[in-house]
Amino acid sequence: MEGSQKSNSGLKVGLVILLVLFLVTAFYTSKLYSEKQENEKLLMSEKQQVMNDLNNMAKDYDEAIAESELKNQDLVAARDRIQGLMDSLKVSQNSVGSLWNYKKKYLALQEEMDVLLVENDRLKGENQYLASSLDSTQTQLAERTMFTDSLLVQNTQLSTVVKDAAALQTVGLVGMGVIERNNGKQIPTERARRSDKLKICFTVAKNTLTESGDKELYVQVIDPSNNVLGSNAQVEFDEQVLNYSLISRFNYENRNLNICEYIDELEDSKFEEGRYTVNVFNDKALISSSEFELR
């Protein structure tokens, strides 16, 4: 009887030990599973962050490429590398080693992008300087031409000389599409669908014979479908009707005056692709004409 009781006590002790071991094992198994789930969740979050960073980098490249008048092959190649890395990341395994490898590649691409965008801005600045120098040369040439012309008309009647020589003249007439940022920065573009406005610039040439004061010129912008853009208002000169886009008003002080005017896009459509014509009138007299094209 006593032996049977000892046997039962030993069995109970063994069952208690087995139960304790089972509970401990279940606890650690549950803990390991929870840690695994948490690690996978963290890896997925980190992976998505890297994907977002790559996507933002790709957008910066897209914007820089779109703003370049000439396609920069280095920017295009870098953009393609980012897309390849994004495609690879989408199908990659969720592991610490794999994710760290993609982070290192992203950091290397970030350093490359900083260098490329600085170089791209430098090239754009040089192009703008060359364009500005060309405009200055054209203005000087126009001044010399006006001076020569004034010498040629000295033998005409004095009243005609004074009237014609005193008329306002414009040089360097150019038109272009521009992208307008929220901060007011304007970026020239040849793309019709990206143009927020048309920018029309010209220089009212220096003329000491012209009386200083408030002046106005009529600007006419004609789209590829032969429509007059802007206000498309009318003014009549001696039974001659002129349709104009806008009136450029300014204060003239007998020296070169650079002027830029803008045409907003239509409310229900973008600017058309094709060739645009720009005319500037001093009253009914056409004093300047130019063309530009949007693709």
Secondary structure in CASP SS format (residue, H / E / C, confidence):
PFRMAT SS
TARGET T0000
AUTHOR 0000-0000-0000
METHOD secondary structure of the structure
MODEL  1
M C 1.00
E H 1.00
G H 1.00
S H 1.00
Q H 1.00
K H 1.00
S H 1.00
N H 1.00
S H 1.00
G H 1.00
L H 1.00
K H 1.00
V H 1.00
G H 1.00
L H 1.00
V H 1.00
I H 1.00
L H 1.00
L H 1.00
V H 1.00
L H 1.00
F H 1.00
L H 1.00
V H 1.00
T H 1.00
A H 1.00
F H 1.00
Y H 1.00
T H 1.00
S H 1.00
K H 1.00
L H 1.00
Y H 1.00
S H 1.00
E H 1.00
K H 1.00
Q H 1.00
E H 1.00
N H 1.00
E H 1.00
K H 1.00
L H 1.00
L H 1.00
M H 1.00
S H 1.00
E H 1.00
K H 1.00
Q H 1.00
Q H 1.00
V H 1.00
M H 1.00
N H 1.00
D H 1.00
L H 1.00
N H 1.00
N H 1.00
M H 1.00
A H 1.00
K H 1.00
D H 1.00
Y H 1.00
D H 1.00
E H 1.00
A H 1.00
I H 1.00
A H 1.00
E H 1.00
S C 1.00
E C 1.00
L C 1.00
K C 1.00
N C 1.00
Q H 1.00
D H 1.00
L H 1.00
V H 1.00
A H 1.00
A H 1.00
R H 1.00
D H 1.00
R H 1.00
I H 1.00
Q H 1.00
G H 1.00
L H 1.00
M H 1.00
D H 1.00
S H 1.00
L H 1.00
K H 1.00
V C 1.00
S C 1.00
Q C 1.00
N C 1.00
S C 1.00
V H 1.00
G H 1.00
S H 1.00
L H 1.00
W H 1.00
N H 1.00
Y H 1.00
K H 1.00
K H 1.00
K H 1.00
Y H 1.00
L H 1.00
A H 1.00
L H 1.00
Q H 1.00
E H 1.00
E H 1.00
M H 1.00
D H 1.00
V H 1.00
L H 1.00
L H 1.00
V H 1.00
E H 1.00
N H 1.00
D H 1.00
R H 1.00
L H 1.00
K H 1.00
G H 1.00
E H 1.00
N H 1.00
Q H 1.00
Y H 1.00
L H 1.00
A H 1.00
S H 1.00
S H 1.00
L H 1.00
D H 1.00
S H 1.00
T H 1.00
Q H 1.00
T H 1.00
Q H 1.00
L H 1.00
A H 1.00
E H 1.00
R H 1.00
T H 1.00
M H 1.00
F H 1.00
T H 1.00
D H 1.00
S H 1.00
L H 1.00
L H 1.00
V C 1.00
Q C 1.00
N C 1.00
T C 1.00
Q C 1.00
L H 1.00
S H 1.00
T H 1.00
V H 1.00
V H 1.00
K H 1.00
D H 1.00
A H 1.00
A C 1.00
A C 1.00
L C 1.00
Q C 1.00
T E 1.00
V E 1.00
G E 1.00
L E 1.00
V E 1.00
G E 1.00
M E 1.00
G E 1.00
V E 1.00
I E 1.00
E E 1.00
R C 1.00
N C 1.00
N C 1.00
G C 1.00
K C 1.00
Q E 1.00
I E 1.00
P E 1.00
T E 1.00
E C 1.00
R C 1.00
A C 1.00
R C 1.00
R C 1.00
S C 1.00
D C 1.00
K E 1.00
L E 1.00
K E 1.00
I E 1.00
C E 1.00
F E 1.00
T E 1.00
V E 1.00
A C 1.00
K C 1.00
N C 1.00
T C 1.00
L C 1.00
T C 1.00
E C 1.00
S C 1.00
G E 1.00
D E 1.00
K E 1.00
E E 1.00
L E 1.00
Y E 1.00
V E 1.00
Q E 1.00
V E 1.00
I E 1.00
D C 1.00
P C 1.00
S C 1.00
N C 1.00
N C 1.00
V E 1.00
L C 1.00
G C 1.00
S C 1.00
N C 1.00
A E 1.00
Q E 1.00
V E 1.00
E E 1.00
F E 1.00
D C 1.00
E C 1.00
Q E 1.00
V E 1.00
L E 1.00
N E 1.00
Y E 1.00
S C 1.00
L E 1.00
I E 1.00
S E 1.00
R E 1.00
F E 1.00
N E 1.00
Y E 1.00
E C 1.00
N C 1.00
R C 1.00
N C 1.00
L E 1.00
N E 1.00
I E 1.00
C E 1.00
E E 1.00
Y E 1.00
I E 1.00
D E 1.00
E C 1.00
L C 1.00
E C 1.00
D C 1.00
S C 1.00
K C 1.00
F C 1.00
E C 1.00
E C 1.00
G E 1.00
R E 1.00
Y E 1.00
T E 1.00
V E 1.00
N E 1.00
V E 1.00
F E 1.00
N E 1.00
D C 1.00
K C 1.00
A E 1.00
L E 1.00
I E 1.00
S E 1.00
S E 1.00
S E 1.00
E E 1.00
F E 1.00
E E 1.00
L E 1.00
R C 1.00
END
